[in-house]
Structure formats: C-alpha cells, structure tokens
Amino acid sequence: MNKIFPKACEYKEKAGKFNIGAKLKINIKDTALADAADYFARLVSLLYGVECAKVSRCADIDIESAELPKESYELSVTEKKVTVRAADKNGAIYALGSLAQLINDDLPVDAAEIKDKPYTEMRGVHFYLPGREKIESFKRIIDTMAFLKMNTVILEIGGGMQYDKHPEINTAWERFCHQLTEEFPGPGKYRALQGSDVYWKDSVHTELADGSYLKKSEVRELLDYCELRGMEVIPEIPALSHAYYLCVAHPEIAEREDDPFPDTYCPSNEKSYELYFDVAEEVIEVFKPKTVSIGHDEIRVLGWCDKCKDKTGHELVGGEILRLHDFYKKKGIRIAMWGESAQTFI
C-alpha cells in the first residue's frame, strides 16, 4: 500500500477492488454535502476522465451525514459500493479526496475501511490575491488544497482589490509595481529597491494581483469558489508595515515623508487610521470574514518622525495594534498577525 494518509487516520486494507467505469453515480443523502460531490466530480474528471452523475438511488457512491467530530469522516470501499459518512461538508470533501487517492491508474479502487479526523484545527496556506489571468490557476490550487485536506486560505489584499472610496490606492499601486518591475535601476529590480535606503526595506510583493487589481465581483467569485471547497478565507490587510499600497498613494501618512517609496505608515498619525479603516471597511464588506490578518511582519522603521521620536517601540507598536483590535472587535472580527519582532530606528 503506497497511499499516504495522516497519522490520525485509521486505515484497513481489505480484499477485492471496486471497479470504476467511465461513469459514476453518486447518491447525496444530505444536500448539505452536495458541494463535496461537485468537488469529486471535478477531481476525477481532471485526473481520470471519469464522469459523475447525481442520482437518488442505485448509486455507486452513497454520501451521508453522521454524528462524528468536526471535519471527520468514515469511508468504506467494497467490491460493490462506496459509502461515505461525514460530519460535515469538509469531512465529505476529505473522504472523497481519500477515495481519489485509492484509485489506481487503470481505475479499480482498492477496497478499504478508513476513519479519519483532523490532526490540527487550522491547516492552510498564505497567498497573494491572484492576477486576473491567473484566476483559473488559482482555483486549481484551491482544488489541490482540498485534496490535501486543508481548510484555510490567508489571502493578502493590499492594493490588489478595487477600492471605491479610495481609487487612488489602486492607481498608485499599479504605478508603484510598474516602476519597480520596469524602471527601477540596478539588478534585481524590487530587491534593488529594498537595499537602496538606510535600512533594508520591506519586501514589496509586486506579484500581488500581478501588479494590478481585481474588481470586487472577481474577488467575490474567488471567495465563493473557496467556500465551495470548504476553505475559510482570512483576508490579510497589511497594517503598519508592508504599507506601500497606502503610503505611495498618501505619503503624508508615511513614517518617513521624504521616502519616495515608503513602506511603513506613522502609528501616531490619525490619518493613518482613517485611511486604513476606510480600506478595511470595503474588504470586510466583500469578504465578511470571521478573522482578519493585520500583517505586521518586517516592521523595520519606527520612531523616525516628530510624532513618534519620543515614544518607545513598545508604545508605538502596542498602541497601534490596540487601535486595530478595537476597530475589528466592534465588528465581531478576530485579528491575526505574523510573529516577528520590530526594530526601532531613531
């Protein structure tokens, strides 16, 4: 047996094989699990050229709900039938992903009994918002994540989504990315920018939305697809650091106003929060998230401007995080951030 399953999985190989033909009939006994069947149909079509049809009886595969722990499933494969018992949609998706792993190249499926449950609650990947030409490729990646039994996408937004209240952010983001990829002198382009100042600047993330931005409707389509595959999407709205998308459009909020490519906003400037909260409101409207990532990695310049120079790094970063926490808490949204330390340059 060369199939790979997590340690939490109980796997029992049995005698015999279930033979898959060119078509499969799937009986979904609980409509809440229908998305899992659609996922499986796409998966086996791509991998094996097998078609799937939904039926109400006499099916090759039965999918039903069961009283099991969250995201858990039980999969039974015999010579005559496949039965999936799942706690929820995600459990059904994972069960059918395991079924796909059992399919051999010539299409018979090894008979087996599988009981599986998550080994950790959150399993995911951080991505940039994709460019328009890569949306379909992004969907294929989400399919792969479902196949690997992941359930979380952290999606960095930055200047890559249309902002109705502040369209200048999108315009400035496109200009910034073009400058760095096409015009900035020196080898490495964006890396040349990072090393061009008195401190090593934040990485620039010009790949985000391919240096442009998506319409809100396009972003919503991506979110709907992620939801179909059982993914919770956590939007990352970078704050304090990685704030090129805010600061190049509004240099008056930058910690260093004389910086032509500012990466950090001033945490003591009220205008920083006004702009950030405007952006966050629009992202929240589109994503309707339970959690938002505020970024906060690579904080490399603090205590530089007149408003900040007499404050400690603890005061600046801690006070700024509390402002953001209070904003999101009032909306019933948790916040997440990257676990890095801040360096203060005075």
Secondary structure, 3 states (H helix, E strand, C coil): CCCCCCCCCEEEEEEEEEECCCEEEEEECCHHHHHHHHHHHHHHHHHHCCEEEEECCCCCEEEEECCCCCCCEEEEECCCCEEEEECCHHHHHHHHHHHHHHECCCCEEEEEEEEECCCCCCCEEEEECCCHHHHHHHHHHHHHHHHCCCCEEEEECCCCECCCCCHHHHHHHHHHHHHHHHHCCCCCCHHHHHCCCCCCCCCCCCCHHHHCCECHHHHHHHHHHHHHCCCEEEEEEEECCCCHHHHCCCHHHECCCCCCCCCCECCCCHHHHHHHHHHHHHHHHHHCCCEEEEECCCCCCCCCCCCCCCCCHHHHHHHHHHHHHHHHHCCCCEEECCCCCCCCCC
